[in-house]
Amino acid sequence: MPTLQEEQLARIEENRAKARERLAARAEAKAKEAANKDAEAVKAGSSGLEQNVRDASKKRPYDSIKPAKKFTNYIEYDFSKIKDSKGGFMPDDDTSGLPNGMTLEEWKQKQQRIVIEPQRAINPEDNPKCFECKSFDIDFEFFKVFRCTVCRACKAKFPEKYSLLTKTECREDYLLTDPELRDKELMPHLERPNPHKTTYNNMMLYLRYQVEEFAFKKWGGEEGLDNEFERRVSLRKEKKDRKFADKLKQMRKRTRTETWNKRLDRVEHRHNWGPEARLADKGIAIRKCTECGMETEEIIF
């Protein structure tokens, strides 16, 4: 009769044999399935593009899988309709942010401050000439802004006429007002970025001889401008002296009061009453201190 250990060994061997059979059958089934898939793929590729189109009526294997609740709300973008915004910068074909009637090229030229010189006429007499040397090489920026025909050489040669003045210099030296300086028809000016800080308003530059002509016409010549300047300087000096005199008067009054208060704090004051003055009709007696001037009124019964 076999022992217990022999029965167990025989059962183990039997189970091993069954496991080998199952593994062999599984491997054979996988090989058949792979062969069938390859055959179907070859058949689908040879049948044309119609077999590659997915039938929408058939249910896909993953349709039963649903996302979590927190992922159900999402935005689906159609990338075929999305436009490249160039990272927030102005695209080449976008003119929505430009001033009315201005193209992108005109805007770029204005930003770069490029002055395009006009074409010269065939007849030399029709071309503008320099007022000083009669040259055709004029500064077209001055001609466009100030309507002044002067070449670059003469502009540097005669700074007393063609140099540029700031708005502050025109207001202080030639006594012009802000409304007059803002009027482009009356006083044409050239705008430049502020050299002190880029966020400040643009600097306004004026041509010297135009400013002098307008100022002399306004004040009646060079002598009239000098007289008005001296008058304003004297008024400013009088106002300053008057203000200084008022401050000095207040300081003296304050010093006198402080001196008297110190004297009172240092020595106890005793009133030295003068003679009594009676008002018989009112029944009041008035007494006055001869030192501090204090007055008292007493009712007489």
FENJO-V206269 format. One record per backbone hydrogen bond with DSSP energy under -0.5 kcal/mol. CO is the residue of the C=O (numbers start at 1). NH is the residue of the N-H. Records with the same first field share a line. If there is no record, write none. Layout:
CO=NH ; NH
This chain:
3=7
4=8
5=9
6=10
7=11
8=12
9=13
10=14
11=15
12=16
13=17
14=18
15=19
16=20
17=21
18=22
19=23
20=24
21=25
22=26
23=27
24=28
25=29
26=30
27=31
28=32
29=33
30=34
31=35
32=36
33=37
34=38
35=39
36=40
37=41
38=42
39=43
40=44
41=45
42=46
43=47
44=48
48=51
49=52 ; 53
50=53
54=56
55=58
60=63
62=65
64=66
68=71
69=72
72=74
74=76
75=77
77=79
78=81 ; 82
85=88
86=89
89=91
91=94
93=95
95=98
99=102
103=107
104=108
105=109
106=110
107=111
108=112
109=113 ; 114
113=115
114=116
115=117
122=124
123=126
124=127
130=134
135=130
136=138
137=152
138=140
139=143
140=144
141=145
142=146 ; 147 ; 148
147=149
148=150
149=131
150=139
151=155
152=156
153=157
154=158
158=161 ; 162
159=163
161=209
163=208
165=206
166=170
167=171
168=172
169=173 ; 174
170=174 ; 176
177=181
178=182
179=183
182=184
183=187
190=205
192=203
197=200
203=192 ; 205
204=167
205=190
206=165
207=211
208=212
209=213
210=214
211=215
212=216
213=217
214=218
215=219
216=220 ; 221
220=224
221=225
222=226
223=227
224=228
225=229
226=230
227=231
228=232
229=233
230=234
231=235
232=236
233=237
234=238
235=239
236=240
237=241
238=242
239=243
240=244
241=245
242=246
243=247
244=248
245=249
246=250
247=251
248=252
249=253
250=254
251=255
252=256
253=257
254=258
255=259
256=260
257=261
258=262
259=263
260=264
261=265
262=266
263=267
271=273
272=290
276=278
277=286
278=280
279=282 ; 283 ; 284
283=300
284=279
285=298
286=277
287=296
288=274
289=293
294=289
296=287
298=285
299=301
